Amino acid sequence: MYRLALTCVLGIVAPAPALACGLALALLVDISGSVDPREYRTQIDGLAAALRDQTVTEALIRQEAAVTLIQWTGANRQDISVPWARITTAADLERFAAEVEAVERPWAMFATAIGEALNVAEAALDAAPACRRQVIDVSGDGASNEGIEPRHVRDRLVAQGVTINALVITGSEPELVPYFKDHIIGGHGAFAIAADGYADYPERIRRKLIRETASAMSEWAPQQHRREVAASSISENRRPHRD
């Protein structure tokens, strides 16, 4: 009886095992009507090349990261184009990068619904492997002009422990960087990087991925996993209702 009681007590107070996955990274690519075929190809090829960067590759492997690709445009037009993949070896990374290069563009002439894109990313993170950090990486060349206000979804995600970063492709709209900073990014260490048009995208996405993967490893002090935060909120019936 004593041993059973002691075991029960120890089971209650024992710390949870460390999560093997250090990072769940959702990559969101803008395919709205403002993105022409050449610019689309620049994004996809640039993203694949950035993933193959040695620093990025090593950081993803070290964290046993999980990565997915989501293409987004207008309301109800978001596509999980490459499902979650665990990156534990160079071969895993190369396989994922090749799948990114091979994706087809599902839509081409629709609006910009960043709130809906964040909603889909949230659902994807709910289905992701359990990881210490959860990051959404949004690229875009315009402000949201359809659907849910992005700030509402952003605030909900940040409350759950998610970080949202942005790569802002400037040139088509004035004051786009301040807009992304005010409406889109948020969470621990959140940042926005500007690309001076699509020609600048490949180098900027490489720098952004280095910052999200390699640099963040030394800065991040995992406190409480998002799923624990969400579970606590649900138990208290306080989790905000999804728009």
Protein Blocks (a to p, Z undefined) as FASTA:
>chain_A
ZZmmmmmmmmmmpccdddfblbdcdddddfbfklcfklmmmmmmmmmmmmmpmklmmmmm
mnopacdddddddehiacdfbgcdddfbfklmmmmmmmmmmpccfbfbbccdfklmmmmm
mmmmmmpccdfbdcdddddfbdcfehjdfklmmmmmmmnopacdddddehjaghklmmmm
mmmggcehiacdddebjklmmmmmmmmmmmmmmmmmmmpccfbdfklmmmmmmmnopacc
dZZ
